[in-house]
Amino acid sequence: MDGSPPEPPEEEPSEIVDPRAVDLVLRVGELLLASGETTERVNEAMLSLAVAYELPRCEVQVTLTSLLVSAHPGKGAPPMTGTRAIRRRTPAYWRLTALHQLVQDASIGMLELDEAHKRLRDIKTGRAPYPAWLLAVSLGLIAASGSVLSGGGPLVATTAFIATLLGDRTAAALARRGIAEFFQLTVAAAIGAGAAALVVAIGDPGHASTIVTGAILALLPGRPLVASIQDGITGDLVSAGARVLEVFFMIAAIVAGLGAVVYFAVSMGVPIDVKHLPTPAAELRPVAVIAAAAISVTFAVSLAAPKDVLVAAALGGALIWVLYVLVRGWNVPPVLAAAVAATIVGTAANWLARRHQQPVMPYVVPAIGPLLPGTALYRGMVELNTGSPNTGVLSLIGAVSVALALGAGVNLGGELVRAFQRVGLGASGRWARPAARRTRGF
């Protein structure tokens, strides 16, 4: 009557577990996770390397802050276990592409262990495909493009660019002084909101909201949002919970910076009003489509994505904006419209990534940039500080809902592509995927 599967037969103990193989698995997983990859993909890559280099009965445990690999020779032989802590996570999507290529080559037997270690060293010490100054300027370009998408002109875009670049450099200076990232984001958001308040005080309130919308757009956590929802869907609940908290604190820091500046400005008599906020575009305009594409391209540059992904990022940003406006034209609520647009773009991005045998994050994350809810966050803070607290809370909830809809939509697109693919990913196939196991708890 026992329906549980039988225990697998014990293997003969090998002479020794090669510690270099364990070290390679750990270091590749560490660099993947630190570069912005999701937990499931890191797990797949590490298990593929363990199979390729014949680590017996290898167990892999991946969380947001640590990795563990354990190999069991069997028959009483002592296991070999290694662990590494993830102390710093810096998005570098060009590394993801190179690391996935390393794993693929090793999985089909094209890399000896020494060659794999050498290639890993080259990847780790390599440089991004863009100069350092362009990576810094890209955040300002995101803000400028976002302000144009919200209806601003060249002067507004320039102001948003300067404010965002100043905020980013100030945050970098605080980082060098050891200040926590929460307060770095708070200061950066406050500088963007301060530029908007200054414009309102000068007498041009119509352009203030577009400035702060672009500045917020450059700070919103699109990358950890997508990764957190993917980790939750795939069953990596520990990492998903940690990433969701990370997203929450990042948004809280941005809201804190906005709220402090808006409250101070209103207290000083600056005429900040909800009626000056931009409304979502009701029709397609060539300038808006180009601005959406520019947001995605600059977003990809800020994440150090490979150069051959930039065209796909531009097309993805333009497509998601066109789809969003078309669906909104049918009187569909913003949350559902964002989810539909993100699902279609996520499906196309996942298909394209699998066709080119590359990781999907460089294709997916920049594409959702144009729909990140910068205007809704600013609207909520203005309403909270101008006598409409209930409406302000609803605006903030709507902004978070749109962000979650974007993350869920692009991940749904990945599941649709996976459902119709011919073969499973990694060495273990479809049924061994933890997210696909039928583990009902009732």
N, C-alpha and C positions, 0 to 999 in steps of 0.2 A: 504493500500500500504506500510505501515511501516513494513519492514522485520526484525527489531531489536527484540531480545528476550525480553519477558516481565520481569519486575523487580521481583525478588523473594519476596515472602511474608515476611513481617517483623516478626521476632521471638519475642516471649514474653520475656520481660526483666528478666534476671536471678537475683537472690538475690545479687550476687557479683561475679566479675571475680577474680578467685584465683590468687593473685600476684605470688605465688610460681610457678605456671604453666608457667606464662609469663617469670619469671626469668630462669626457666629450659630451655625453648625454646631458649632464648637469649644466655645462657651460653654454651649450646651444639653447637649452630651455631658458636659462637665465637671460641670455641676450634677446631671445624672442619676446619674453614677457616684459623685459625692460624697454623694448622698442615699440610696444603697443599692441601686441598680438593678444587674442582672446585665449582663455584658459583651455578650451577644448582643442584648439589648434596646437597649442604648446604641448598638451598631453599627447596628441597624435604624433607630433614630430619626435618627441622623446621616445615613445614606444617604437616608432619606425627605426630610429637609430639603434635602440636596444636589440631589435630583431636583426638588423643588418650586421651588427658586430657581435652577435651570438652571446648576449648576456642571458644566462639561464634564469628562468622564472622571474623576470624583472617586474617589479612593481614601481609605479610612478605616482607621486602625489604632488599636485600643483595647487598652490594658493596664490593670492595676489602678492604676498610678501616673502614666500619661501618655496623651495623645491626640495623634494626628497626622492632619491633613487635607491632601490634595494634589489640586489641580485642574490638568489638562493641556489647554490649548487646542488643541494639535495643530499639525502642520506647522512645527515648529521654534520655535513661540512658547514663551517661557519659562514653566514651570509656577509656580503660586503655592502655597506650602506654609506651613502654620501648625501650631504645636504648643502644648500646654498641659500643665503638670504638676499632678497632683492632690495637693495638700499636706495637705488635711484632709478626712476623710470622717466626716460626722455624719448618722446616719439621720434622714430627714425624709420620711416617706411621703406627706405632704400635697403636698410639692413634686413627687413622682413623678407624682401624679395630674394636677396642673396642667401639668406639662411634657408629658406624653403628650397632653393635650388640645390644647396648643399645636402639637405635631407633627401631630396629626390635622387641625386646622384649616388648617395651612399646606399639607398634602399635597393637600387638595381645593381649594386656591386661595382660601381665605377670608381669608388674612392677607397683606397686603403686607409687604415686608421691614422698613420702618420700624415698622409696627405690631407685628411679631413681636419686634423689639428692645425696644420699649416694654413689651410684656407680659412679656418675659423679665426686664427690670429689676424689674417689680412682683413677680414670683415670687421673685426673689432677695432682695429687701428685705422681703418679706412676713413675717408672724409665724405661728407654729404655731397651730392651732385651740385649744390649751389653754394656760393660764397656766404660767409657768416653775415655780412651786411644785408644780403638779400633775405635771409631768414628772418632778420629783425624787421626789415622794411615790409615784409609780407603781411604782418599783422596790421600795419597802417593801411596797406592796400585793401585788405579785407574790409576795414572800416569805411574806407572811401567808396568801395563798390557797394557796400550795404547802404550807405547814405544815398547813393544814386538810385538804388532799387527802391528806397522809401520816398523818392520824389525830389531829392536834392539836386542842385546844380554843381558846377565846377568849384565855386567858392565854398559851398557846404562840404563837398568831398575833400577839399584841401584842409578845411578846419578839422574834420573828423580824422583825417590822416595824421595831422600834427598832434592832435590830442591823444590819439591811440598810441602813437610812437613815443610821445612823452610819458604816457602812463606805463608802457612796457619797459622803457629804459629806467624809470623810477623803480618799478618792481624788481628789475634786475639788480639795481643798486642795493635795494633792501635785501635781496637774496644773498648778495656778497657779504652783507652784514649779519647774516644768520637769522633774519626775520622769517617767520613761518609763511608758507604760501598763502594761507587764508588772508593774512593782512596784506600781502602783496597784491592779491586780486582786489581786495577792498580799496586800496589806494588807486590802482589802475582804473577801476570803475568810477571812483570819485573824481578823478581827473577828467574823464570823459563827460560825466554829468556836470562838472564844474564849467567846462567849455560851453555846454548847452545853456547853463544858467547865465553865463556871461553874455551870450548872444541874446537871450531874452531880456536881460537888463539893458542892453544897448538899444533894444526896440525892434528886434526881428524875431518874434516868437514862432513864426511859421517854420523857420529853418532849424530851430533848436532841437526839436524832436528827431529830425533826421540825423543830426550830428550824433546824439547820444545813442540812437538805434544802431548806427554803424559801429560806434565804439563798443557797445555791449556785444554786438555780433562777433567781434574779434576775440572776446573773452569767454563766450559760452562753451561749455564742455561737450562738444559733439562727439569726440573720440571716446572718452570714457562712458558716455551715455550708450553708444552702440555696443560697446564691449560688455557693459553691465547687463543689458537686456539679453544679449546672446548667452552670457554665462548663466543667467537665470533660466532661460529656455532649455539649455542643454544640460541642466541639472547640477551645475557647479555652484551650489547655493552659497558656500562660504565666500568664494570669490565674488559672486554676484552681489551678496550683501555688502561686502567691502567696497566694491565699485559704486554701488548705489549711494552709500554714505559719502564716498568721495565726490560724486556728482552733487549731492545735497549740500555739502559744505562749500563747494565751488559756487553754486547758485546763491547760497546764503551770503557768501562774501560779496558777490556782485550786488545783490539786493541791499546789503548793508551799506556799501559805498554809495549806491544810488540814493537810498533813503536818507542818509546823513546829509548829502548835498542838497537834495530837494527840500528837506525840512529846514535847513539853514537858509536856503534861498527864499522860501516862502516866509520865514520869520523876518527876513530883512526886507520884505515887501516886493520881491521880484514877482511879476505877474505870470507865474507858471499856471497854465490851465489845461484841462483835458481837451478842450475844443481845438487846441493847437496841434494835437497829435495827428500823425498821418493815418489815413484809413487804408486797409488792404486794397491792392490794385484790383479794379473790377474788369479791366480789359487788358489784352496783351499789347504791349508796346515794344518796339525793337530795342529801345534803350534799356528797358527793364530786363529783357531776355539777355542782352549782352552783359548787363550788370550781374545777373545771376550766374552766368558763365564765368565772369571775372572773379566772383566770390569763391567759386569752387576751385578755380585754378590757383588763386593765391592761398586758399586753404591748403591745397595739396603741397604747395611750396613750403608753407609754414611747418608742415608735417614731414618735410624732407622726403617726399615721395619720388620715385624714379621719374626721369624726364619723359619716358615713353608712356606714362600714365596721364600726363597733363591734358592731352587731347580728349581722352575719355572723361576726365574730370570736368572739363569745360562742357562737353556734350551732356553729361549727367546733370550738372547744375542748371543748364538751360532747359533740359527736359523736365526736371522735377518742378521748375517754376511754371512752365507751360501747362503741365498736367494739373498743378494746384489751382491755377487761375481758371482753367476749363471746368474743373469739378466744382469750384466755388461758384461759377456761373450758373450752375444748376441748383443753387440755394442749399448746398450741402454745408453743414457746420465745418468750421476750420479744422477741428481735430480729425474728423473723418476724411476731409479732403487731404490733409497732410498724410494720413495713413495710406490712403489709396495711391497718392503720388509716390510715396516712399516705397510701397510694395512693388510697383511697376519698375521703378528705377533700381530697387534692390535686386529684382529678378534679372534685369538686364546686366547689372554689374556683376552678379555672381556667375552668370553664364559666361560673360566675357573673361572673368578671372580664371574660371576653370578651363576655358578654351586655350588661354595662354599659359596655363599651369603656373599661375602666380597667386599669392595671397589676395583675399578679397578686400581687406581693410583699406588699402590705398585707392580702391575704386569706389567703395561705399561711403566712407566717412566724408570726403570732400563734397560729394554730391548732395548731401543733406544741408550743406551750409546755408543756401539761400532761404530755407524755411525755418531756421532756428529763431525762436520767438524773442527777438530783442525788443521790438515795439511793445509787445504785451507786458514784458517785465517793467519797462519804463512807465507804461500807462498805469500799472498797478501801484507803483510807488507814488506817482503823482496823485492818484485818487486817494491813497492812504493819507497823504499829507495835505489834501485840500478839502477835507470834510466829507469824504465818501469812503469810509473804511470798509463797509460791506462790499461795495463794488470793487474796491481795490483788491480785497482778498480773492474775489471771484476772478479778477483779471490775472492774478498770480497763479491761481489754480489752473486757469485756462492755458497759461504759458507753459506750465509744467506738463499739462496734458498733451499739448502739441509736441513737446520735446519727446515724451514717452511714445507717442504715436509714431514719430519719425523712427525712433530706434526699433520699435516693434515691427514697423512696416518693412524696413530693409532686411531684418532678420527673417520675416515671413517670406520675402523674396528668395532668400537663400534656401529655406526649407522647400519651397516649390521646385527650385532647380535640383535639389538633392533627391526629391521624390521621383523625378523622371530621368535621373542619370543612369547610365548603363552599369557602371561599376561603382563600388564604394570607395571612399577615400582612405588613405592610410593602409597599413598592413592588415588591419583587423576586419574590414568590410562593414556592411551596414548593420547587421544584427548585433555586432559587438559594441556598437555606439551606445554609451550609457543613456543618452537622451531618448533612445528608441526602445529601451527595455520596458516591459509591462510590469511595473512595480506598484500596482495599486495598493493603497494602504487601508482598504476597507473590506 
